[in-house]
Amino acid sequence: MRVLLVDDDLMHLLILKRIFETSQDIVVTAHNGKEALEILSENSDFHVILTDIQMPEMDGVELLAKVKENGRTNKIPVVGFTSGDVGYYRKISSIPFDSLVPKPLNFSDLHHIAKEKALHDLN
């Protein structure tokens, strides 16, 4: 599975990357939505995108909108995670996340959610 991880917290990126790599997944990381879009413009062959919501330059809500409006990337499941109010982000986002979960959470749970969304998308 090819995974795009987007988070401005370097420790979260490191932990998540290691969890996915133990499952032999290919992981690409970005530090904000702007970087993620640059990566997607070069290669959109990802099975799932995991993104933090609150990031500098471009947050996860804006990233979600750009991913879902692009014909090359709109089928990629996007899993959002935030330490903020999940209900608030569900209300303000005109496009729903494929999953939206609160932080802190067990990062293994996030791995499981991502696998589930990617496999559902493949079927």
Secondary structure, DSSP 8 states (H G I E B T S, - for coil): -EEEEE-S-HHHHHHHHHHHHHTT-EEEEESSHHHHHHHHHH----SEEEEESS-SSS-HHHHHHHHHHSTTTTTS-EEEEESS-HHHHHHH-SS--SEEEESS--HHHHHHHHHHHHHHHH-
